[in-house]
Every structure is written in C-alpha cells, then in structure tokens.
Amino acid sequence: MSTEVRVPTLGESVSEATIATWFKKPGDAVAVDEMLCELETDKVTVEVPSPVAGTLGEIVAAEGETVGVDALLAMISEPGSAPAPTPSPAAKNDASESVDVMVPALGESVSEATVASWFKKPGDTVAVDEMLCELETDKVSVEVPSPVAGVLDEIVAAEGSTVAAGGKLAVISGSAGAASAPAAAAPATSSSNATGRDVEDAPSAKKLMAEKGLSSDQVTGTGRDGRIMKDDVQKAAAAAPAAAPTVPTPTAAPRAAVPADDAAREERVKMTRLRQTIARRLKEAQNTAAMLTTYNEADMGGVMELRNAYKDQFEKKHGVKMGFMSFFVKACCHALMEVPEVNAEIDGTDVVYKNYVHMGVAVGTPSGLVVPVLRDAHKMGFAEIEKRIGDFGKRARDGKLSMAEMQGGSFTISNGGVYGSLMSSPILNPPQSGILGMHKIQERPMVVKGQIVARPMMYLALSYDHRIVDGKGAVTFLVRVKEALEDPRRLLMDL
C-alpha cells in the first residue's frame, strides 16, 4: 500500500511554496513524523513530516519547484508493500529519444512566468536533475531541472520571454554516454565535496554565490544541517564590503531630449515581476481602504517611572524583562473594547465586530517585516505579553514562525521608534481597520501646571479605515490609549 505526501495548509493568504530541501531520497526508510522535506514560503519555512512509516518511493516535486496547497510531493510505500521501482536515467531515454522540457506547475494562482536566465546553452551535456534555467514568477524564482540525461538540443523560450504553465522551454536529445559524464564530474562541482561539508547547498544559492563571487566558506547556512539557502547568500553579499562599481556600457536612451551628460549617469533596470506585483498590490490596497491617520502624543513619564520602580522585581519573579510593548498592548485592548469599530472588519456589505482582541505585533527581521499575533491579548497579563513577544521576536529572526501564528489578527501595533522614527503614518494591514504606530521617546519642552518642563514624549499615530471608523471613534480611541499610558495605574486596575 502506498501513501501520498501532500503540501500542508500554508495559511489564509499563501497558496504556494517552493521545495527548498529534500532530507530523504527514494529508497530511504522513514519513520512516522520524520521530516521529509522543507518548503519555503514568502516569510517562513515549513517542514513536512512523513504521515506513515515505510520507504520513500517516488519524489514528485523536486527541489526548486513551486507547488500549490495539497499538491502531491511524494509517495511512501508502507511495510509489506513493494515500492515501485524507480527507473534509471538510461531506461527513461535512449540514444535516439528527444525529451521536451516543460514549464512546471507554478501554483494555483500563478499562470505564467518569465525566463530569467539559462544556465546551459545548446550543445551542452546535462545530467538528470541538473538545473537548466530559472523562471521568475510574481512571488518566487523557480529553477527548472533536466528531466533526463542528454544533450541540450534546442532552447525554445529565450531569456526574457514569458511562458505559461505547461509551456515548452527546451528539447533534450538523449545520449547513452551523457548520464555518466556529468556524474563523474559531480565531485568537482559539488559544493559539499569541494569544501568538505556534508550537505548540498540549494541550487539557487550556488548560482547566486557564483554571481556574487562568494565561496561557501563566506556564507553561513541557516538550512537544515547548515545547508546554504539563497537568502543566506543575499545576506552575506549585503554584509560584504562593496566592490568598486563597474561602469555600465553606455546605451542609447529611448527618451527624447535627454542631455548626454545625464544619460551617461543613468541606468535603466527592468522591474522584476515581484516588484511589479508589489507595486500593483500596494496601489490596490490604497484604493480599497479609505485610509486616514490621526495623531496625538503621550507623556511616557508615568510608564517609565512605574517600569523603573518594579522592573527588577518583575524580572526576578517572571523571568522576563518589563518592556514598553506590554503597556501599549494593554492600553490598546482597553481602547478597543470601548471603540469596537476599530477592532472590526468589512466583509462584503457586512461589518464583522470582533468580541476578542487578536493583537498583531510587527517584528522586523533580516528578511522583512512579519506580524505574529497575540491571540486573546485582552486576557493576558503583563508578564505573559512580554514572554510571548520575546518568543515571537526570537523565532521570527530565526525564520521559525508558522503561518498560523501570523494570521487572524484584529488590530496591529507597529513600533518604528526602535529605528529612531519620530513620526510616521503606518499602513493598514488588511482586512484590519486600524493600526497604531509607536515612535521614539524624546524629551521635549511641555507646559505642566503653568511651568515649562522637559518631559519624555512620544508621538502616536492611528491609521484607520474611514469606511468603517468615523473621525470621532478614531480620535476617541487614540485619546484612550494616551490616557492609559499617562496614568498606567489604570491598566493595573483594569479601568
């Protein structure tokens, strides 16, 4: 009996993932819940366990392929059943057979891709699963491996052309001696053998290292067993000292009436499909919500005094430091209960009011911003909030957050103050109707009881969807947050 291994649920807004690594190969014995492969989405990595004990038979989705939710990944033969024999490359094609290289499945919502680069040229010998080309979709890059060993006979889709899922990319002519030649050369090209490491780096990572002039010794791998991923190479390249820029070859500017001096100092770069998609979606979000921002400021002296008075005892008892975020989470929870429309969302022609607070907390990582969610934050105490936020921050930086932990939020807090921002207008996190922006605490002259004194002040910004939240509600919400922060004893007494 054979059991299918399929792509698990990836989250509400995630419909596809890329196969980053296979930890097992066909013929390997696997135990129940033993990890078979690792999938990469836009923000997190997902490990796929074996549903049964048995022998890994066929791997349907190879490394580098993009797969949709519930797509077939592999087959496992359970004990007592004979696994289907895997045909050898020689059996798949003979000396006279030609094999078409087709565009792989790109995901449920992706119908086309752009040919970014060819790693081989016509006449080159290729081995089974050797990378032929790289396709670029809206979200990810997909490397296309050779389905057979042979000689690349014809490239049908040139670099820069747009191809549909299932479209023809190239033709490979089978060759009886082709399978052994690349295999014999493998030790020389294998990153693991060349450097003495026991793991094979991701194909996309090896290609990028070659482009950046980096060796695997210069890159720290974050994949399983130290495997180097494409993101690791990007980080290493960003951290490396910038090389002297090469002067691009001057090209004729298509625009009219551009001074020659200006044209020589300009560089025209085609937008990637990813950047085009980001631009389009940001504009769509702006057009959908009637977004508006209201501002206020809070005297943080009360919070700072309370924190300084009890931070040592707090840390000793709860094992976690008392930060500012717990005060903001509690203050927002109180304000959301009083102004429920800020904690609501629009669904068609209905308004859905949330009788709970799932607080999204924006966390910056080297890969970008993620927003894990504190579920039922209104029921949490200060210590639990600080512990959860600390745990989220650590796992976000390590890329260990699950998609389930980053969905379902009803309101979001973003702290630009950690980067030194004095004031900003945060962008809504749809379908939420409100987001609070925290900023840098700065001493400013304020009038207190007729006297000018220096006070630790913070600007607060609430961006909200004016379709559902009126100005009165937005201002009331922000004033309630301000009042709670300026007299934090109210939070302790649940007032």
C-alpha positions as CSV (number, residue, x, y, z in Angstrom):
1,M,0.0,0.0,0.0
2,S,1.3,3.5,-0.9
3,T,0.6,6.7,0.9
4,E,0.6,10.1,-0.6
5,V,2.6,13.0,0.9
6,R,0.9,16.3,0.1
7,V,1.6,20.0,0.7
8,P,0.1,21.1,4.0
9,T,-2.1,24.2,4.6
10,L,0.2,27.2,4.3
11,G,-2.1,29.9,5.7
12,E,-5.0,32.1,4.6
13,S,-3.1,34.2,2.1
14,V,-0.5,31.8,1.0
15,S,-1.3,29.5,-1.9
16,E,2.1,28.2,-2.9
17,A,5.6,27.3,-1.7
18,T,9.0,26.3,-3.1
19,I,10.7,23.0,-2.4
20,A,13.8,24.1,-0.6
21,T,15.3,20.8,0.5
22,W,14.6,17.0,0.5
23,F,16.1,15.3,3.6
24,K,15.4,11.9,2.2
25,K,15.9,10.2,-1.2
26,P,13.9,7.5,-3.0
27,G,14.6,4.1,-1.3
28,D,15.3,5.6,2.2
29,A,13.4,4.2,5.1
30,V,11.3,6.8,7.0
31,A,9.6,6.8,10.4
32,V,6.3,8.3,11.3
33,D,6.7,12.1,11.7
34,E,10.2,12.0,10.4
35,M,10.9,15.2,8.4
36,L,10.9,14.5,4.6
37,C,11.4,18.0,3.1
38,E,11.4,21.7,3.8
39,L,9.1,24.2,2.0
40,E,9.8,27.9,1.7
41,T,7.0,30.5,1.5
42,D,7.4,34.2,1.3
43,K,8.1,34.5,5.1
44,V,8.6,31.2,6.8
45,T,9.9,27.7,6.2
46,V,7.6,24.7,6.7
47,E,8.9,21.2,7.4
48,V,6.8,18.3,6.0
49,P,6.7,15.1,8.1
50,S,6.1,11.6,7.0
51,P,2.5,10.6,7.6
52,V,3.4,6.9,7.9
53,A,6.4,4.6,8.4
54,G,7.8,2.9,5.3
55,T,10.1,3.5,2.3
56,L,10.2,6.7,0.3
57,G,9.2,5.8,-3.2
58,E,8.8,8.5,-5.8
59,I,9.6,12.1,-5.3
60,V,7.1,14.0,-7.4
61,A,8.2,17.6,-6.7
62,A,11.9,18.2,-7.0
63,E,14.0,20.8,-5.1
64,G,13.4,24.3,-6.6
65,E,9.9,23.5,-7.9
66,T,6.9,25.6,-6.8
67,V,3.9,23.7,-5.5
68,G,0.4,24.7,-4.5
69,V,-1.5,23.7,-1.3
70,D,-2.4,20.0,-1.3
71,A,-0.1,19.3,-4.3
72,L,1.5,15.8,-4.4
73,L,5.0,15.8,-3.1
74,A,6.0,12.1,-2.9
75,M,4.8,8.6,-2.4
76,I,5.6,6.3,0.6
77,S,5.4,2.5,0.4
78,E,4.3,1.1,3.7
79,P,5.9,-2.1,5.2
80,G,4.6,-5.2,3.5
81,S,4.2,-3.5,0.1
82,A,6.7,-3.5,-2.7
83,P,7.7,0.0,-3.7
84,A,7.5,0.8,-7.3
85,P,11.0,0.5,-8.9
86,T,12.5,3.9,-9.9
87,P,13.5,3.7,-13.5
88,S,17.1,4.6,-14.1
89,P,18.0,7.5,-16.4
90,A,19.2,5.1,-19.0
91,A,15.7,3.5,-19.0
92,K,14.0,6.8,-19.4
93,N,15.6,7.8,-22.6
94,D,17.7,6.0,-25.2
95,A,20.3,7.4,-27.6
96,S,17.7,8.5,-30.2
97,E,14.9,9.8,-27.9
98,S,14.2,13.5,-27.5
99,V,12.5,14.8,-24.4
100,D,10.7,18.2,-24.1
101,V,11.5,20.3,-21.1
102,M,8.2,21.9,-19.9
103,V,7.3,24.7,-17.5
104,P,6.4,23.1,-14.2
105,A,3.3,23.8,-12.2
106,L,3.6,27.4,-10.9
107,G,0.9,27.3,-8.2
108,E,-2.9,27.7,-8.1
109,S,-2.9,31.5,-8.6
110,V,0.1,31.7,-11.0
111,S,-0.4,31.1,-14.7
112,E,2.8,32.5,-16.2
113,A,6.5,33.2,-15.6
114,T,9.4,35.0,-17.2
115,V,12.6,33.1,-18.2
116,A,15.2,34.9,-16.1
117,S,18.3,33.0,-17.2
118,W,19.6,29.9,-18.9
119,F,22.4,28.0,-17.1
120,K,23.1,25.9,-20.2
121,K,23.4,26.6,-23.9
122,P,22.5,24.4,-26.9
123,G,25.1,21.6,-27.3
124,D,25.9,21.4,-23.6
125,T,25.7,18.0,-21.9
126,V,23.3,17.8,-18.9
127,A,22.7,15.3,-16.2
128,V,19.4,14.2,-14.6
129,D,18.1,17.0,-12.3
130,E,20.9,19.4,-13.3
131,M,19.5,22.9,-13.4
132,L,18.7,24.2,-16.9
133,C,17.1,27.6,-16.3
134,E,15.5,29.9,-13.8
135,L,11.9,31.2,-14.1
136,E,10.7,34.3,-12.2
137,T,7.0,34.5,-11.1
138,D,5.2,37.1,-9.1
139,K,6.5,35.7,-5.8
140,V,9.4,33.3,-6.2
141,S,12.1,32.2,-8.6
142,V,11.7,28.6,-9.9
143,E,14.7,26.6,-11.1
144,V,13.9,24.0,-13.8
145,P,15.9,20.8,-13.7
146,S,16.6,18.4,-16.6
147,P,14.2,15.5,-16.6
148,V,16.8,13.2,-18.3
149,A,20.5,13.0,-19.0
150,G,21.5,14.0,-22.5
151,V,22.4,17.0,-24.6
152,L,20.5,20.3,-24.7
153,D,19.4,20.3,-28.3
154,E,17.2,23.4,-28.6
155,I,16.1,26.4,-26.4
156,V,12.5,27.2,-27.3
157,A,11.9,30.0,-24.8
158,A,14.7,32.6,-24.7
159,E,15.7,34.7,-21.7
160,G,13.2,37.5,-21.1
161,S,10.3,35.7,-22.7
162,T,7.0,35.0,-20.9
163,V,5.9,31.4,-20.7
164,A,2.7,29.8,-19.5
165,A,2.5,26.8,-17.1
166,G,2.9,23.7,-19.1
167,G,4.6,25.6,-22.0
168,K,7.7,24.2,-23.8
169,L,11.1,25.5,-22.7
170,A,13.6,23.3,-24.5
171,V,14.4,20.0,-26.1
172,I,17.0,17.5,-24.8
173,S,18.4,14.7,-27.1
174,G,19.1,11.5,-25.2
175,S,22.6,10.2,-25.2
176,A,23.9,6.9,-23.9
177,G,27.1,8.4,-22.6
178,A,25.6,11.6,-21.2
179,A,24.5,10.2,-17.9
180,S,27.9,9.1,-16.8
181,A,29.9,12.2,-17.9
182,P,28.2,14.7,-15.6
183,A,28.1,12.2,-12.8
184,A,31.9,11.7,-13.0
185,A,32.3,15.5,-12.8
186,A,30.0,15.9,-9.9
187,P,32.6,15.7,-7.2
188,A,34.4,18.7,-8.8
189,T,31.2,20.9,-8.9
190,S,29.6,19.7,-5.7
191,S,29.7,22.4,-3.0
192,S,29.7,19.8,-0.3
193,N,32.7,17.9,-1.5
194,A,34.7,20.9,-2.6
195,T,34.5,22.4,0.9
196,G,34.5,19.3,3.0
197,R,30.9,19.9,4.1
198,D,28.4,17.0,4.3
199,V,25.4,18.9,2.8
200,E,24.5,20.0,-0.7
201,D,23.6,23.7,-0.9
202,A,20.4,24.9,-2.6
203,P,20.9,25.2,-6.4
204,S,19.7,28.8,-6.4
205,A,22.3,29.5,-3.6
206,K,25.2,28.1,-5.6
207,K,24.2,30.1,-8.7
208,L,23.9,33.3,-6.6
209,M,27.3,32.7,-4.9
210,A,28.9,32.4,-8.3
211,E,27.3,35.6,-9.4
212,K,28.4,37.5,-6.2
213,G,31.9,36.0,-6.3
214,L,31.4,34.3,-2.9
215,S,32.5,30.9,-1.7
216,S,30.5,28.7,0.7
217,D,33.1,29.4,3.4
218,Q,32.0,33.0,3.4
219,V,28.3,32.2,3.8
220,T,26.6,30.9,7.0
221,G,23.9,28.4,6.1
222,T,20.6,28.5,8.0
223,G,19.0,25.5,6.4
224,R,19.0,22.0,7.9
225,D,22.5,20.8,8.8
226,G,24.0,24.1,7.7
227,R,22.6,23.9,4.1
228,I,23.1,27.3,2.4
229,M,19.9,28.8,1.1
230,K,19.5,31.7,-1.4
231,D,18.6,34.1,1.4
232,D,21.8,33.3,3.2
233,V,23.8,34.3,0.1
234,Q,21.9,37.5,-0.2
235,K,22.6,38.4,3.4
236,A,26.3,37.6,3.1
237,A,26.5,39.7,-0.1
238,A,24.8,42.6,1.6
239,A,27.2,42.4,4.6
240,A,30.4,42.1,2.4
241,P,32.4,45.2,1.6
242,A,31.0,46.8,-1.6
243,A,33.3,46.2,-4.6
244,A,34.2,49.1,-6.9
245,P,31.2,49.6,-9.2
246,T,31.8,48.8,-12.8
247,V,30.8,51.5,-15.3
248,P,27.9,50.2,-17.4
249,T,28.3,50.3,-21.1
250,P,26.5,53.4,-22.3
251,T,23.4,52.7,-24.3
252,A,21.2,54.9,-26.4
253,A,18.4,56.4,-24.2
254,P,15.0,55.8,-25.7
255,R,13.7,59.0,-24.3
256,A,13.9,62.2,-26.3
257,A,15.7,65.4,-25.4
258,V,17.9,63.9,-22.6
259,P,21.2,65.7,-22.2
260,A,24.1,63.4,-23.0
261,D,25.7,64.1,-19.6
262,D,22.6,62.9,-17.7
263,A,22.1,59.9,-19.9
264,A,25.6,58.7,-19.2
265,R,24.9,58.8,-15.5
266,E,21.6,56.9,-15.7
267,E,21.0,53.2,-15.5
268,R,17.7,51.7,-16.7
269,V,16.8,48.4,-14.9
270,K,13.7,46.4,-15.8
271,M,11.4,45.9,-12.9
272,T,11.2,42.3,-11.8
273,R,7.8,40.6,-11.8
274,L,7.9,40.6,-8.0
275,R,8.4,44.4,-7.8
276,Q,5.6,44.9,-10.4
277,T,3.3,42.8,-8.2
278,I,4.3,44.7,-5.0
279,A,3.6,48.0,-6.7
280,R,0.2,46.8,-8.1
281,R,-0.9,45.3,-4.8
282,L,0.1,48.4,-2.7
283,K,-1.9,50.6,-5.1
284,E,-4.9,48.2,-4.9
285,A,-4.8,48.3,-1.1
286,Q,-4.6,52.1,-1.2
287,N,-7.6,52.2,-3.5
288,T,-9.7,49.7,-1.4
289,A,-9.4,51.2,2.1
290,A,-10.3,54.8,2.8
291,M,-7.2,55.2,4.9
292,L,-6.7,58.1,7.1
293,T,-4.3,58.8,10.0
294,T,-4.9,60.8,13.2
295,Y,-2.1,61.8,15.6
296,N,-1.6,62.5,19.3
297,E,1.2,62.5,21.8
298,A,1.7,60.8,25.2
299,D,3.8,61.7,28.2
300,M,5.7,58.5,28.8
301,G,6.9,59.6,32.3
302,G,4.3,57.6,34.2
303,V,5.2,54.4,32.3
304,M,8.9,55.0,32.7
305,E,8.6,55.6,36.5
306,L,6.5,52.6,37.0
307,R,8.8,50.4,35.0
308,N,11.9,51.7,36.7
309,A,10.3,51.1,40.1
310,Y,9.3,47.4,39.5
311,K,11.5,46.1,36.6
312,D,13.9,44.2,38.8
313,Q,11.2,42.5,40.9
314,F,9.2,41.8,37.7
315,E,12.2,40.1,36.0
316,K,13.1,38.2,39.1
317,K,9.5,36.8,39.5
318,H,8.6,36.2,35.9
319,G,11.9,35.6,34.2
320,V,11.4,38.2,31.6
321,K,12.2,41.9,31.3
322,M,9.5,44.5,31.5
323,G,9.4,46.5,28.3
324,F,7.1,49.1,26.9
325,M,5.2,46.9,24.5
326,S,3.1,45.3,27.3
327,F,1.8,48.7,28.3
328,F,0.8,49.5,24.7
329,V,-0.9,46.2,24.2
330,K,-2.9,46.6,27.4
331,A,-3.8,50.2,26.6
332,C,-5.0,49.2,23.1
333,C,-7.0,46.3,24.4
334,H,-8.9,48.7,26.7
335,A,-9.4,51.2,24.0
336,L,-10.6,48.6,21.5
337,M,-13.3,47.4,24.0
338,E,-14.6,51.0,24.2
339,V,-14.4,51.7,20.4
340,P,-15.2,48.3,18.9
341,E,-15.3,49.6,15.2
342,V,-11.5,49.9,15.3
343,N,-11.5,46.2,16.1
344,A,-13.8,45.3,13.2
345,E,-13.5,44.5,9.5
346,I,-15.6,44.8,6.4
347,D,-16.8,41.6,4.7
348,G,-18.8,42.4,1.6
349,T,-21.7,44.5,2.8
350,D,-21.3,43.4,6.4
351,V,-19.3,44.7,9.3
352,V,-17.8,42.0,11.4
353,Y,-17.2,43.1,15.0
354,K,-14.6,41.0,17.0
355,N,-15.5,40.3,20.6
356,Y,-11.9,39.5,21.2
357,V,-8.5,41.1,20.6
358,H,-6.0,39.2,18.5
359,M,-3.2,41.7,18.6
360,G,-0.7,41.7,15.7
361,V,2.8,42.9,16.8
362,A,5.1,43.9,13.9
363,V,8.5,42.4,14.1
364,G,11.4,43.4,11.9
365,T,13.7,40.6,10.6
366,P,16.6,40.5,8.2
367,S,14.1,39.0,5.6
368,G,11.5,41.7,6.1
369,L,8.6,42.6,8.4
370,V,6.4,39.9,9.9
371,V,3.4,40.3,12.1
372,P,2.8,37.5,14.6
373,V,-0.4,37.6,16.5
374,L,-1.1,37.6,20.3
375,R,-4.4,35.7,20.4
376,D,-6.8,36.8,23.1
377,A,-4.4,39.5,24.2
378,H,-7.2,41.1,26.2
379,K,-7.0,38.1,28.6
380,M,-3.2,38.3,29.1
381,G,-1.2,39.9,31.9
382,F,1.9,42.0,31.5
383,A,4.3,39.0,32.1
384,E,2.6,36.8,29.5
385,I,2.5,39.5,26.9
386,E,6.3,40.2,27.4
387,K,7.1,36.5,27.2
388,R,5.1,35.9,24.1
389,I,6.5,39.0,22.3
390,G,10.1,37.9,23.2
391,D,9.4,34.4,21.9
392,F,7.9,35.8,18.7
393,G,10.9,38.1,18.1
394,K,13.4,35.3,18.5
395,R,11.6,32.8,16.3
396,A,10.9,35.5,13.7
397,R,14.6,36.2,13.4
398,D,15.3,32.5,13.1
399,G,12.5,32.1,10.5
400,K,10.7,29.6,12.7
401,L,7.2,31.3,12.9
402,S,4.4,29.3,11.5
403,M,1.8,30.7,9.1
404,A,-0.9,30.1,11.7
405,E,0.9,32.4,14.1
406,M,0.8,35.3,11.6
407,Q,-2.8,35.2,10.6
408,G,-6.1,36.2,12.2
409,G,-5.1,39.5,13.8
410,S,-7.8,42.0,14.5
411,F,-5.5,45.0,15.2
412,T,-1.8,45.8,14.8
413,I,0.9,47.7,16.7
414,S,4.0,48.8,14.8
415,N,7.0,50.3,16.7
416,G,9.0,52.4,14.4
417,G,10.7,54.0,17.4
418,V,13.2,51.2,17.6
419,Y,14.6,52.5,14.4
420,G,14.6,56.1,15.5
421,S,11.4,57.2,13.8
422,L,9.9,60.3,15.4
423,M,6.6,60.3,13.4
424,S,5.1,58.2,10.6
425,S,1.8,57.1,9.1
426,P,1.6,53.3,9.4
427,I,-0.1,51.4,6.6
428,L,-3.2,49.3,7.3
429,N,-2.8,45.5,7.5
430,P,-6.0,44.4,5.5
431,P,-8.6,43.4,6.3
432,Q,-8.0,45.1,9.7
433,S,-9.4,48.6,10.2
434,G,-6.8,50.0,12.5
435,I,-3.0,50.1,13.2
436,L,-1.2,52.0,15.9
437,G,2.2,53.5,15.2
438,M,4.6,53.9,18.2
439,H,7.6,56.2,17.9
440,K,10.8,57.3,19.5
441,I,10.6,58.8,23.1
442,Q,12.1,62.2,23.0
443,E,12.4,64.8,25.7
444,R,10.6,68.0,24.7
445,P,9.6,71.2,26.5
446,M,6.0,70.9,27.7
447,V,3.8,73.2,29.8
448,V,2.9,71.4,33.1
449,K,0.9,73.3,35.7
450,G,2.0,76.6,34.2
451,Q,5.7,75.7,34.1
452,I,7.8,74.7,31.1
453,V,9.5,71.4,31.9
454,A,11.2,68.7,29.9
455,R,9.1,65.6,29.5
456,P,9.7,62.2,27.7
457,M,7.1,62.5,24.9
458,M,6.1,60.0,22.2
459,Y,4.0,60.8,19.1
460,L,1.2,58.3,18.5
461,A,-0.3,57.6,15.1
462,L,-3.5,55.7,14.4
463,S,-4.2,54.8,10.7
464,Y,-7.8,53.6,10.2
465,D,-10.2,52.7,7.5
466,H,-12.6,55.6,7.3
467,R,-15.3,53.4,5.6
468,I,-15.9,51.8,9.0
469,V,-14.3,54.1,11.6
470,D,-15.6,57.7,11.9
471,G,-13.3,60.5,12.9
472,K,-14.9,60.7,16.4
473,G,-14.2,57.0,17.0
474,A,-10.6,57.2,15.8
475,V,-9.8,60.2,18.0
476,T,-11.6,58.7,21.0
477,F,-9.5,55.5,20.6
478,L,-6.2,57.4,20.4
479,V,-7.2,59.6,23.4
480,R,-8.0,56.5,25.5
481,V,-4.6,55.0,24.6
482,K,-2.9,58.3,25.6
483,E,-4.8,58.5,28.9
484,A,-3.9,54.9,29.8
485,L,-0.2,55.4,29.1
486,E,0.0,58.7,31.0
487,D,-1.7,57.0,34.1
488,P,-0.6,53.4,33.8
489,R,-2.2,52.6,37.2
490,R,-5.5,52.5,35.3
491,L,-4.2,49.5,33.4
492,L,-3.3,47.6,36.6
493,M,-6.7,48.2,38.0
494,D,-8.4,47.4,34.7
495,L,-10.0,50.8,34.4
